[in-house]
Amino acid sequence: MAQNRDQWGSKLGFILAAVGSAVGLGNIWRYPYLLYSSGGGAFLVPYFFALLTAGIPLMILEYGFGHKFKGSTPMSLARANKKWEWLGWWPSLNSLVILTYYSAILGWAINYLVFSFTQSWGADPNAFFFGEFLNLSDSVFNFGGFRPAIFAGMSVIWLCNWFICYRGVSGGIEKLNRVLLPTLIGIMVVITLRGVTLPGAAVGLNKLFTPDWSRVLDPKVWIAAYGQIFFSLSLAMGVMITYSSYLPEKTDINNSAFMTAFANCGFEFMAALGVFGILGFMATSQGVAIEEVAKQGVGLAFVVFPKVFTLMGPLGKIFGILFFVCLVFAGLTSSVSMVEAFSSAVIDKTGANRKKVVTVTAICGYLVGTVFATGSGLYILDIVDHFINSYGIVVIGLAEAAIVGWLFGTHKIREHVNPISIYPIGKWWDRMIKYVTPAILAYMLVQNLIAEI
Ligand code: PFF
């Protein structure tokens, strides 16, 4: 068993690292699209509901659990009850799987960062992205050619992942987040301010905020809202349990959980404003309907945005660079959290040295990740992402809430966090964890299974 557990240098360092894990590709690239396609302003109703009924309660649970048991996810669960250890390996492995494709997308972003200096995506960014860049094959079974550029981008990311986690919690992860997170927020503020003041921005913002109330009754929209809250807050991945296990004895857990959740959702919302301002500009200047530009999914960051940067003239180069720097920084602070969640579990289990474990983890993740640098990479990515989001996260979230709610006892976590927190949590929290969160997650699971048939 590992002795002398690493610790954050300060509470601020921990908050920055936790927000760094939460703020990632999911905020800049997934959320704006989801908000638009799930009813615009009306999506905010299920979204905030999900934040209050699952996001914040589970964040308090994960922080409280990690802080109380001072271990990675499997170790913390084993300390609560020896029989539960295996359950802790699940989220840790889940984060490793996500990491393999997450790093590939970051590899794309690094390439696009380089491209944005010369706008080398040319006049047709769509053909460039799917053709020349991804070289998308005709099916998932046809791996097509190996993509050296994507592989090179991924290699840079894996090298960073390895280097940061190799240096440890306070010397690596905390230092990285202290620099990258404030820079990231600063850049995003600039992009958003420019985005909402571009000619035609109002068209995008109107579209975004014109609520389609009929969608609020659609279960799929609710499922999407819960899925986004889990993914975006890095919940049910072992990350938050692991990060809070490095906290000093007396840390305000409740306040930290609220701060992380609101900072992440605030950032996400700001990104949506900027993105939709930019989409409005794009739609107006091209004379096309905003629906056409907003429904791109993956293509939003890698097709629509490059088009916009070209349209913006000389300033577009600067904005292109800033945007892809933002994407890389946001993704990097998230990807190191996934490496840490898994490595920490192995370190706790084997007592092996951090440097060795991080090195082996990075090599394995890197090797598996090469499959995403082939012509069928995008197909495989979609399949893995679908299973992780529809089942992995939901089942683990459900297991977490059920175990703490029904077997371990919510009062034990509440009694642990309240004396060290300025604002105590009341019985409402127990009820959320015992009844509301598991009921909603079970419903999501059933709906996802039905949709599969
Ligand atoms: N929260 C990150 C995002 O929104 O992009 C994604 C993420 C981070 C997923 C950490 C999983 C994880 F363990």
Boltz pocket constraint, residues with backbone or C-beta under 6 A from the ligand:
constraints:
  - pocket:
      binder: B
      contacts: [[A, 21], [A, 22], [A, 23], [A, 24], [A, 25], [A, 26], [A, 27], [A, 95], [A, 98], [A, 230], [A, 231], [A, 232], [A, 233], [A, 234], [A, 237], [A, 238], [A, 239], [A, 334], [A, 335], [A, 337], [A, 338], [A, 341]]
      max_distance: 6.0
